[in-house]
């Protein structure tokens, strides 16, 4: 490979790297909002399934969530692909950022020789990590919570509370007093009425 070919390969490699970086950023930005919405709905669906079908294993739920996630990633990639940047456009970006006065475009057209490689290539790109990583991390947290948070199931519905033993004993005593006619009937009726009022109160 001669010097001209070496220079050409260097700049074309740089342009492809810039293109991949730009396209990855477009994909992450396209993915952000749909990923949050789907993860929120998915977490709610997982909670409902765990409540209705507690026999489902966490591994199965995680696999289903993973399948939906892969599908969403593919759809967002397809949508973002409409805005993807080709290496030719990235090369123009490089020469504009590095103020090379169209040297790369002219070399691509065969008008001038390819510029010599440089130690530091300025792309003019900066990652905004909080903006790019927050939606995926929030989505993972929501799905993990939906799969792992302890919940009660439909089979664990609380049974009707039993009345205190003292009430049962009092009922039995009232029946015994009425049967033996040891207490005035009016007093028994008042006692039963008070006991019914006590039962009608809230459990706590």
Legacy VTK file of the C-alpha trace (Angstrom):
# vtk DataFile Version 3.0
C-alpha trace
ASCII
DATASET POLYDATA
POINTS 204 float
0.000 0.000 0.000
1.556 3.337 -1.063
1.421 6.563 0.891
-1.658 7.891 -0.892
-3.597 4.719 -0.181
-2.497 4.799 3.457
-3.746 8.374 3.816
-7.020 7.500 2.125
-7.577 4.472 4.361
-6.910 6.582 7.467
-9.497 9.221 6.647
-12.086 6.732 5.468
-11.684 4.795 8.715
-12.168 7.992 10.700
-15.279 8.835 8.685
-16.779 5.370 9.325
-16.122 5.705 13.068
-17.790 9.096 13.163
-20.720 7.726 11.157
-21.216 4.830 13.585
-21.039 7.193 16.544
-23.619 9.578 15.092
-25.961 6.765 14.099
-25.717 5.124 17.531
-26.656 8.442 19.124
-29.653 8.792 16.793
-30.780 5.305 17.740
-30.502 5.962 21.481
-32.424 9.208 21.153
-35.171 7.529 19.136
-35.340 4.712 21.672
-35.670 6.863 24.806
-39.368 7.738 24.998
-40.797 4.450 23.620
-38.565 2.483 25.962
-39.848 4.346 29.026
-43.492 3.966 28.007
-43.137 0.266 27.193
-41.210 -0.453 30.384
-43.873 1.271 32.486
-46.662 -0.701 30.793
-44.577 -3.861 30.968
-43.929 -3.476 34.685
-47.658 -3.002 35.300
-48.459 -6.067 33.181
-45.885 -8.150 35.050
-47.384 -7.142 38.390
-50.869 -8.146 37.202
-49.586 -11.485 35.908
-47.749 -12.187 39.142
-50.912 -11.409 41.088
-53.182 -13.570 38.914
-50.715 -16.345 38.091
-48.187 -16.633 40.919
-46.907 -19.913 39.505
-45.125 -18.028 36.683
-41.385 -18.088 37.280
-39.327 -14.856 37.304
-37.130 -16.370 34.581
-40.134 -16.733 32.260
-41.256 -13.168 32.937
-37.742 -11.880 32.341
-37.537 -13.812 29.061
-40.838 -12.353 27.859
-39.715 -8.855 28.806
-36.433 -9.444 27.001
-38.215 -10.555 23.832
-40.371 -7.424 23.843
-37.263 -5.322 24.457
-35.429 -6.846 21.491
-38.451 -6.185 19.283
-38.590 -2.571 20.468
-34.854 -2.117 19.832
-35.283 -3.352 16.267
-38.270 -1.101 15.570
-36.473 1.964 16.927
-33.382 1.102 14.864
-35.537 0.925 11.737
-37.126 4.309 12.540
-33.797 5.948 13.383
-32.182 4.574 10.200
-33.983 7.264 8.213
-31.719 9.826 9.886
-28.483 7.836 9.812
-25.377 9.553 8.526
-23.273 7.926 5.827
-19.442 7.963 5.946
-19.355 10.471 3.075
-21.359 12.946 5.141
-19.192 12.231 8.175
-16.087 13.049 6.142
-17.567 16.463 5.354
-18.252 16.869 9.071
-14.602 16.099 9.829
-13.155 18.580 7.367
-15.571 21.281 8.540
-14.749 20.714 12.219
-11.002 20.575 11.599
-11.115 23.520 9.140
-9.457 21.545 6.352
-10.960 23.728 3.596
-12.644 20.890 1.671
-9.401 18.945 1.465
-11.135 15.601 2.116
-13.946 16.261 -0.359
-11.462 17.242 -3.026
-9.375 14.142 -2.333
-12.487 11.930 -2.516
-13.232 13.426 -5.934
-9.662 12.720 -7.060
-8.813 16.390 -7.476
-6.119 16.660 -4.807
-4.010 14.156 -2.842
-5.287 12.833 0.467
-4.063 14.834 3.492
-1.567 13.156 5.778
-2.959 11.455 8.910
-3.057 13.529 12.088
-2.445 12.552 15.683
-5.745 13.938 16.995
-8.956 13.917 15.005
-11.602 16.462 16.024
-15.114 15.234 15.319
-17.067 18.067 16.927
-19.213 15.482 18.729
-19.828 15.248 22.469
-21.774 12.592 24.333
-24.587 13.811 26.604
-24.577 10.702 28.784
-27.320 11.702 31.278
-29.729 12.359 28.416
-28.835 9.146 26.578
-28.497 6.708 29.470
-31.306 7.844 31.780
-34.187 6.262 29.765
-32.520 2.809 29.445
-31.541 2.755 33.117
-35.016 3.858 34.218
-36.578 1.188 31.991
-34.385 -1.532 33.484
-35.245 -0.357 36.997
-38.994 -0.443 36.261
-38.880 -3.935 34.765
-36.676 -5.233 37.567
-39.108 -3.818 40.119
-42.075 -5.407 38.358
-40.362 -8.804 38.395
-38.800 -8.783 41.870
-40.974 -6.613 44.148
-42.918 -8.814 46.609
-46.688 -8.656 46.070
-49.736 -10.446 47.371
-51.495 -12.818 45.025
-55.160 -13.380 44.339
-54.873 -16.713 46.144
-53.625 -14.935 49.237
-56.834 -12.942 49.706
-57.507 -12.495 53.422
-60.199 -14.734 54.845
-63.070 -13.415 56.860
-61.910 -12.562 60.383
-63.125 -14.821 63.152
-64.897 -13.210 66.048
-63.007 -13.031 69.335
-63.326 -16.015 71.659
-64.732 -13.777 74.385
-67.739 -13.003 72.175
-68.381 -16.680 71.646
-68.232 -17.279 75.385
-70.617 -14.372 75.997
-73.085 -15.764 73.466
-72.978 -19.113 75.164
-73.484 -17.507 78.586
-76.489 -15.519 77.365
-78.054 -18.646 75.905
-77.502 -20.456 79.161
-79.048 -17.634 81.227
-82.049 -17.445 78.908
-82.546 -21.196 79.059
-82.348 -21.350 82.828
-84.413 -18.155 83.203
-81.890 -16.834 85.732
-81.913 -13.251 84.406
-84.678 -10.900 83.331
-85.480 -11.216 79.621
-85.295 -7.442 79.119
-81.746 -7.404 80.465
-80.781 -10.215 78.093
-82.188 -8.331 75.106
-80.251 -5.176 76.050
-77.056 -7.204 76.417
-77.530 -8.868 73.047
-78.174 -5.469 71.466
-74.929 -4.058 72.882
-73.031 -7.101 71.661
-74.446 -6.637 68.136
-73.420 -2.985 68.204
-69.902 -4.006 69.191
-69.737 -6.489 66.325
-70.835 -3.842 63.823
-67.876 -1.629 64.658
-64.733 -1.598 62.542
-62.293 -4.403 63.194
-59.505 -2.125 64.430
LINES 1 205
204 0 1 2 3 4 5 6 7 8 9 10 11 12 13 14 15 16 17 18 19 20 21 22 23 24 25 26 27 28 29 30 31 32 33 34 35 36 37 38 39 40 41 42 43 44 45 46 47 48 49 50 51 52 53 54 55 56 57 58 59 60 61 62 63 64 65 66 67 68 69 70 71 72 73 74 75 76 77 78 79 80 81 82 83 84 85 86 87 88 89 90 91 92 93 94 95 96 97 98 99 100 101 102 103 104 105 106 107 108 109 110 111 112 113 114 115 116 117 118 119 120 121 122 123 124 125 126 127 128 129 130 131 132 133 134 135 136 137 138 139 140 141 142 143 144 145 146 147 148 149 150 151 152 153 154 155 156 157 158 159 160 161 162 163 164 165 166 167 168 169 170 171 172 173 174 175 176 177 178 179 180 181 182 183 184 185 186 187 188 189 190 191 192 193 194 195 196 197 198 199 200 201 202 203
